Amino acid sequence: MTSTETLLWVVLPYVALAVFVVGHVWRYRYDQFGWTTRSSQIYESRLLRLGSPLFHLGILMALGGHVIGLVVPASWTAAVGISEHVYHVTAVSAGTVAGLMTLVGLVLLVVRRRSVRRVFRATTRTDKLLYVVLGAVVVLGVANTVHGNLLGGPYDYRESVAVWFRGVFWLHPRGELMAEAPFTFQAHAVVAMLLFALWPFTRLVHVLSVPLGYLGRPYIVYRSRDVSQRSSREERRGWEKVGS
């Protein structure tokens, strides 16, 4: 491999992982109040009701497909009776649907953020960078699925990209496999690593938030809006009538 290939497929993955982990620890310790989705639903909800479910459902489907395709070896699926043809047809079909749902949802969210003035004013520079990188990841992923499998010859990423991906976590990345992969797969992997490095410093941190505290939180008591049901101040517990 060349020095550039070594940098991309051996060094960059660990840099992205280190920034991902350390960045989240730093963000949680020093910016807990900023650990939020920065929701803008109060400003506009019509486009959000359509774009957000499409985007999030598509992302979940795509994530599941990536887990099966990259983490689960081909020998395991074959061992349970799933032939390569069945896997390929299922992966292409589900991947195309997931990719298009994610892409359409993302486009709607970007249009909403750009066209609604109050939402756009609440958009930070980090949000804009996030949309660009995230959009590039989605577009390249859809291109790999549609072009590589439907319009062109299928590429067996499970014997190359997936092996390299698992090798990163086994501390034995086989960069030469990624060096031989098609350009769109390489670009998808590089932009995805950049996204993971950017992740801790954006609103994406909410993905790792689990509201377990709500399970043990005491009830919130609200005052009634019906004036006739309110007790007078003097009759409330803890107050004594003047002169009593």
N, C-alpha and C positions, 0 to 999 in steps of 0.2 A: 504493500500500500504506500501511497505517497504521504507526505507530511500533512497535506490538507485533508485527505481521507482519514488519517489517524486522528486529527483534530476533531473532525465532524462525528466520527462513529465510535471513538474510544474516549476522548476527553470531554466533549460537549455533553454527553448524557450524564456524566457524573457532576459536572458543573451545574447543570439544570436541576438535578436531584438535590444537590447541596443547597442551592438557592431556595428551592421549594421548601425544604424542611426548615432550614435556619430562618428563612423569611417568615414562615408562619409562626415560629416561636417568637421572633422579634415583634411581629405585628400583634400577637396576643398579649405580650407583656407591656408594650408601650403604646398600643393604639386600640384598646378594647372598645372604646366608644365609636371608633371608626369601623369596627367589625360588623358590617351591616350590608344589606343589599342596596341601600340607598334607593328605596322604592319611590317611584314617581307616580304611583297609581292615583294619588289625589289630584294630579294635574290632568290626567287623561286616562280613560279606562276602556274605550271602545276598541281601539286597535290592540291595546294590551290584552284584552280578553281573548283575542284571536291569535295574536302572535306569540304570546308567552306559552300557552299550552302546546302549540305546535313545536316551538323551539325546545322546550324542556322534554316533551315526550320523545321527540326525534333524537335528542342528545342521549337520553337513557337507552333507547334502542341501539344507537350507534355504539355506546359504551359497552353494552352487552355483547354486541357483535365483535368488538375489539378484544374483549376478554376471551371469548371463545376462539377467535382467530389467532391471537398472539400468545395467549397464556397456555391454552390447551393444545398439546402436541397433536399432530395428525394421527399418530399411532394410537392415541387414546380414543379418538372418535371412531377410528376403524375398529378398535377392539370392542366397542359397544354396538357394532353393526351398522354404523353410518358410513356409507360408501362415499368416495370422493365426489362422484357425480351428484349425489343427493346433497352433500355439504355445499358444493359449489352453487347449485341452483338455489338452495335456501339462503346462502350468504349473499348472493347477488340480488335476489328478490328483496329480502329484508333490508339489506344495505342500501339499495336504491330508494326504497320507501323512507327509511330513516334519514338518509341524506337529503332527500327532497323536502321532507317535513322540517328538518333543521334549517335548511337554506331558506325556505319560504318564511318560516317563523322569524329567522334572523333579519331578513329583508324588511318584514313588517315592523320589527322593533327598531331598526335603523331609520326607516321612513318616519315612524312615530317620533323618534327622538329628534329628528332633523326638522320635521314639519310643525310640530307643536312647540310654540315659542317658549312656554314655561318649562317644558321638559328639556328643551335644548339648553336653556339657561342653567339648568341644574346638572348639565353634563360636564364632567371634568375632563382635563386632558388625558388622564389615565383611562377614563371610560372610552374616549375616542381611540386611543392606542389599542385598547382591549378589543374593540369592535373590529379594527383592521386585522389584528393577528388572528382573532377567532374566526373572522370571515375567511381569511386565507386558509386556515386549517380545514374548514368545512368545504370550501370550493375544491381544494386539492383532494380531499377525501371522496367527494362526489365524482371528480374527474377520474380517480383511480377505479372506482366501481363501474361507472358508466362506460368510459372509454376503454379501459383495460379489459373489461369482461363482456360488454355488450357490443361495442363497436369494433374492438380490436381483438387480438388473441389474448386469452386469459393468462395471467401471470401467477405462478404458484408462490405467493408470498409466505406461505406456511413453512416452506423449506429454506427460506432466506431471511426475510424481514423478521418473522416470528422467532427464528433461532437466534438472530442477533439480539432481539428484544429481551428474550429470556436470559441470554448470556450476560447482559448488563447487570442483572440482579444476582447472577451467580458469580459476578466479578471475573467473567471470562467472555467479554464481548468479541464476537467474530466480525470485526469491521469489514473484512474483505467481502462478506456476503452483502452488506449494504452498498459497498462500492460497486457491485455488479448489478444492483437493482435499477429498474427504470427511473428516469429523472423525476417523474411525478411522485413516486414513492419516496424518493430521497427528500424532495422538497417538502412533502407532507410530514415526514419525520422531523426534519430540521425546524419547521415552523411550530410543530407540536412541542418540541423541546423548549423553544422560545416562549411558548404559551405557559408551560409549566414554570419557567423561571419568572415570568411576569405575574403569575397567579397570586402569590401572597400579598401583592401590593395593589390589588384590585378588589372589586366587589365580589369576585369569585370565591373569596374566603368563606362566604355564607354556605357554600357546599359542604364544608366540614363542620358546620354548626348543628348540634343535636340539642334541642331544647329540653334536656332532662330536668332542668331546674323547675320547669312548669309542673312536674308531677308532684313536687312537695311544696309548691308555693301556696301560701294562704290565699283565701278568696279575697277578691277586691270588692269592697262595699261601695255601692253607688247610692247617692241620694235620689229619692224619688222626685220626679219633675212635677208631680201633682201637689200643688201647694196645700190643698185640703188635707193631705195625708201627712204633712210635716208636723212635727211637734214644735211647740214654741221653744225658744231658747231656754226659758226658765224651767221647762219641764224635762229637759234632756238630763240624762244621767250625768252626774258630776257637777251639775250647776244647782245653785241654791237661789231661791227667790230673794230678791232684795228686800230687806226688812224682816225676813223670817227668823 
